[in-house]
Amino acid sequence: MSHTPRHIHIRETVRRRILNGTYPPGERIPSEPALAQEFGVSRGTVERAIRALVEEGLLVRQQGRGTFVVPSLLESTCFRLSTFAEEARRQGWEPSTHLLRAHVTPADEESAAALGLAPGTPLIEIVRLHHANDEPIVHEVRQLAHALCPDLLDEDLEHTSLHVLLLCTYRIPLVRVRFTVRAVTLENHVAGLLGVPPGTPGFAVERITYRTATQPAVRMVQLWRGDRFAFSEEIVGVREPFERDEPASEPTERSRP
């Protein structure tokens, strides 16, 4: 007869069901009363087991809705020029984009410095919200000098890749990219658009794309939900420390005079 405490047995059973897909990512698990009846224990015992899985990060409680398996993360190889849609489709997600606004605005000091422009220079600013499987994942702002492509606002900015437009339609060479990634907390406005409480952890990704070795062309700032997103990068061809291309030659004895 097993001497494992009942709450640990329930915790491990529910964990196995999560890991083997019986309880799929994003789905609600049975209620605590239902689990208490299944295992023949009190609700307090079940609550203790579920609380441990919440603390472990496998489950999340939603007020008034129940307890859900934490959805799988969307991974992005952010240090490449692949688009959100490409990354989402590669992982089996269905991407969509909602255009929030697109207008001309004077560059503030931060934007002007990032783009190598004088403050007040007219900028095209495009603000979009990217979804995966109809769930908002990333808030995106792109900025570039209005003089660079003044007709850009006439394009279909909700359904067309801006990167492709700049390269193929406006023939703007993009020859260099600089990335900066920071951990942030999502503030009220963006948190509301992304469907998370204010203060939720997230990632801020700034990407400056250059049209010459020194002249910036486009500034992109993305705010990603930290609970639904992870950065992933693979490096191949890593060599062992002190690995040599050729065997070292054997030391030779010094001849004595």
C-alpha positions as CSV (number, residue, x, y, z in Angstrom):
1,M,0.0,0.0,0.0
2,S,1.4,3.4,-1.0
3,H,2.2,5.8,1.8
4,T,2.4,8.8,-0.6
5,P,0.3,11.7,0.7
6,R,-2.9,12.1,-1.2
7,H,-2.3,15.7,-2.3
8,I,1.1,14.6,-3.8
9,H,-0.6,11.7,-5.6
10,I,-3.2,14.0,-7.1
11,R,-0.5,16.5,-8.0
12,E,1.6,14.0,-9.9
13,T,-1.5,12.5,-11.6
14,V,-2.6,15.9,-12.9
15,R,0.9,16.7,-13.9
16,R,1.1,13.5,-16.0
17,R,-2.2,14.3,-17.6
18,I,-0.9,17.8,-18.6
19,L,2.4,16.4,-19.9
20,N,0.8,13.6,-21.9
21,G,-1.8,15.9,-23.4
22,T,-4.9,14.5,-21.6
23,Y,-5.3,18.1,-20.4
24,P,-4.1,20.1,-23.5
25,P,-2.4,23.5,-23.4
26,G,-5.0,26.3,-22.9
27,E,-7.8,24.0,-21.8
28,R,-9.7,24.0,-18.6
29,I,-9.1,21.1,-16.3
30,P,-11.9,19.5,-14.2
31,S,-13.2,21.6,-11.3
32,E,-11.9,20.9,-7.8
33,P,-15.2,19.4,-6.7
34,A,-15.0,17.0,-9.7
35,L,-11.4,16.0,-8.9
36,A,-12.3,15.6,-5.2
37,Q,-15.0,13.2,-6.2
38,E,-12.8,11.3,-8.7
39,F,-10.0,10.8,-6.1
40,G,-12.3,10.4,-3.1
41,V,-10.7,13.2,-1.1
42,S,-11.7,16.6,0.3
43,R,-11.7,19.8,-1.8
44,G,-8.9,21.0,0.5
45,T,-6.7,18.2,-0.5
46,V,-7.3,18.9,-4.2
47,E,-6.8,22.6,-3.7
48,R,-3.4,21.9,-2.2
49,A,-2.4,19.8,-5.2
50,I,-3.7,22.3,-7.7
51,R,-2.0,25.2,-5.9
52,A,1.4,23.4,-6.2
53,L,0.9,23.0,-9.9
54,V,0.0,26.7,-10.2
55,E,3.1,27.7,-8.4
56,E,5.1,25.3,-10.6
57,G,3.8,27.2,-13.7
58,L,1.8,24.3,-15.2
59,L,-1.7,25.7,-14.4
60,V,-3.2,29.1,-14.1
61,R,-6.4,30.2,-12.3
62,Q,-8.8,32.6,-14.0
63,Q,-11.3,34.4,-11.8
64,G,-14.8,33.1,-12.5
65,R,-13.7,30.7,-15.2
66,G,-11.7,27.9,-13.6
67,T,-8.2,26.5,-13.7
68,F,-6.5,26.2,-17.1
69,V,-3.4,24.4,-18.4
70,V,-0.8,27.1,-19.2
71,P,-0.8,27.6,-23.0
72,S,2.3,26.6,-25.0
73,L,4.7,29.4,-25.7
74,L,5.2,31.0,-29.1
75,E,9.0,31.0,-29.7
76,S,10.7,33.5,-31.9
77,T,14.2,33.6,-33.3
78,C,14.1,37.4,-32.8
79,F,17.6,38.0,-34.1
80,R,16.6,37.4,-37.7
81,L,14.4,39.3,-40.1
82,S,11.6,36.7,-40.2
83,T,8.2,38.2,-39.7
84,F,5.7,37.4,-36.9
85,A,3.5,35.6,-39.4
86,E,6.4,33.4,-40.6
87,E,7.4,32.5,-37.0
88,A,3.8,31.7,-36.0
89,R,3.0,29.5,-39.0
90,R,6.3,27.7,-38.6
91,Q,5.0,26.5,-35.2
92,G,1.5,25.7,-36.3
93,W,-0.2,28.9,-35.2
94,E,-2.6,30.9,-37.3
95,P,-1.3,34.5,-37.4
96,S,-3.4,37.7,-37.9
97,T,-2.7,41.4,-37.6
98,H,-4.9,44.3,-36.6
99,L,-3.9,47.8,-37.6
100,L,-4.4,50.2,-34.7
101,R,-3.3,53.4,-36.4
102,A,-1.0,54.7,-39.1
103,H,-0.2,58.4,-39.4
104,V,2.5,61.0,-39.8
105,T,3.8,62.4,-36.5
106,P,6.8,64.6,-35.5
107,A,9.8,62.6,-34.2
108,D,10.3,63.0,-30.5
109,E,13.9,63.0,-29.1
110,E,14.0,59.2,-28.6
111,S,12.8,58.3,-32.0
112,A,14.9,61.0,-33.7
113,A,18.1,59.8,-31.9
114,A,17.3,56.1,-32.9
115,L,16.8,57.1,-36.6
116,G,19.6,59.7,-36.9
117,L,17.1,62.5,-37.5
118,A,16.4,65.9,-36.1
119,P,13.7,66.1,-33.5
120,G,10.4,67.2,-35.1
121,T,11.2,65.4,-38.4
122,P,7.9,64.0,-39.9
123,L,7.8,60.3,-39.2
124,I,5.4,57.6,-40.5
125,E,4.3,55.7,-37.4
126,I,2.5,52.4,-37.8
127,V,1.0,50.7,-34.8
128,R,-0.3,47.1,-35.1
129,L,-1.4,44.2,-32.8
130,H,-0.3,40.7,-33.9
131,H,-2.4,37.7,-32.9
132,A,-1.7,33.9,-32.9
133,N,-4.8,31.7,-33.1
134,D,-6.9,34.9,-32.4
135,E,-5.0,35.6,-29.2
136,P,-3.1,38.9,-28.9
137,I,0.6,38.3,-28.5
138,V,2.6,41.4,-29.5
139,H,2.1,45.1,-29.7
140,E,4.3,46.7,-32.5
141,V,5.2,50.2,-33.4
142,R,7.3,51.0,-36.5
143,Q,8.7,54.4,-37.4
144,L,10.5,55.7,-40.4
145,A,11.1,59.1,-42.0
146,H,8.1,60.2,-44.1
147,A,10.4,61.5,-46.8
148,L,11.8,57.9,-47.2
149,C,8.5,56.5,-48.7
150,P,5.7,59.1,-48.5
151,D,3.1,56.8,-50.1
152,L,3.5,54.0,-47.6
153,L,0.3,55.0,-45.7
154,D,-1.7,54.2,-48.9
155,E,-0.7,50.5,-48.7
156,D,-2.6,47.7,-47.1
157,L,-0.7,47.8,-43.8
158,E,-3.0,45.2,-42.1
159,H,-2.4,42.3,-44.5
160,T,1.0,43.1,-46.0
161,S,4.5,42.6,-44.6
162,L,6.1,46.0,-44.0
163,H,9.5,44.4,-44.5
164,V,8.5,43.1,-48.0
165,L,6.9,46.5,-48.9
166,L,10.1,48.4,-48.1
167,L,12.4,46.0,-49.9
168,C,10.3,45.1,-52.9
169,T,7.9,48.1,-53.5
170,Y,10.0,51.0,-52.3
171,R,13.4,49.5,-53.1
172,I,14.9,50.5,-49.8
173,P,18.1,48.4,-49.1
174,L,18.2,46.9,-45.6
175,V,21.8,46.0,-45.0
176,R,22.3,46.0,-41.3
177,V,20.2,45.3,-38.2
178,R,20.7,46.0,-34.5
179,F,18.6,44.4,-31.8
180,T,18.0,45.3,-28.2
181,V,15.9,43.2,-25.8
182,R,14.8,44.3,-22.3
183,A,12.6,42.7,-19.7
184,V,9.6,45.1,-18.9
185,T,6.3,45.2,-17.2
186,L,3.3,45.9,-19.5
187,E,1.6,49.1,-18.7
188,N,-2.1,49.8,-18.7
189,H,-2.8,50.7,-22.3
190,V,-0.7,47.9,-23.9
191,A,-1.7,45.4,-21.2
192,G,-5.3,46.0,-22.0
193,L,-4.7,45.5,-25.8
194,L,-2.9,42.3,-25.0
195,G,-5.6,41.0,-22.7
196,V,-3.4,40.8,-19.6
197,P,-3.4,42.6,-16.2
198,P,-1.3,45.8,-15.9
199,G,2.2,44.9,-14.6
200,T,2.3,41.5,-16.4
201,P,6.0,40.7,-17.3
202,G,6.9,41.1,-20.9
203,F,9.7,41.7,-23.4
204,A,10.5,44.9,-25.2
205,V,12.4,44.3,-28.5
206,E,13.8,47.2,-30.4
207,R,15.1,46.6,-33.9
208,I,16.9,49.3,-35.9
209,T,17.3,48.4,-39.6
210,Y,19.9,50.3,-41.6
211,R,19.8,51.2,-45.3
212,T,23.6,51.9,-45.3
213,A,26.3,50.9,-42.9
214,T,25.6,54.0,-40.8
215,Q,22.1,55.4,-41.8
216,P,19.1,53.9,-40.0
217,A,15.9,53.4,-42.0
218,V,13.3,51.8,-39.7
219,R,12.8,51.6,-36.0
220,M,10.6,48.9,-34.7
221,V,9.6,48.5,-31.0
222,Q,7.6,45.4,-30.0
223,L,6.1,44.6,-26.7
224,W,5.6,40.8,-26.2
225,R,3.6,39.0,-23.6
226,G,6.0,37.2,-21.3
227,D,3.5,34.5,-20.5
228,R,3.0,33.5,-24.1
229,F,6.3,34.1,-25.7
230,A,9.9,32.9,-25.4
231,F,13.1,33.7,-27.4
232,S,14.8,30.8,-29.0
233,E,18.1,30.8,-30.9
234,E,20.3,28.0,-32.1
235,I,24.0,28.3,-32.7
236,V,25.7,25.6,-34.8
237,G,29.3,24.8,-35.4
238,V,30.4,25.5,-31.8
239,R,33.9,24.3,-31.1
240,E,35.3,22.9,-27.9
241,P,37.5,25.4,-26.0
242,F,41.1,25.3,-27.2
243,E,40.1,23.1,-30.1
244,R,42.8,23.2,-32.8
245,D,42.3,22.9,-36.6
246,E,45.5,20.7,-36.7
247,P,47.2,18.6,-34.1
248,A,49.9,20.6,-32.3
249,S,53.4,19.6,-33.2
250,E,55.3,17.5,-30.7
251,P,57.8,19.4,-28.6
252,T,61.4,18.8,-29.7
253,E,64.4,18.3,-27.5
254,R,66.8,21.1,-27.4
255,S,70.2,20.1,-28.5
256,R,72.9,20.7,-26.0
257,P,76.0,22.6,-27.0
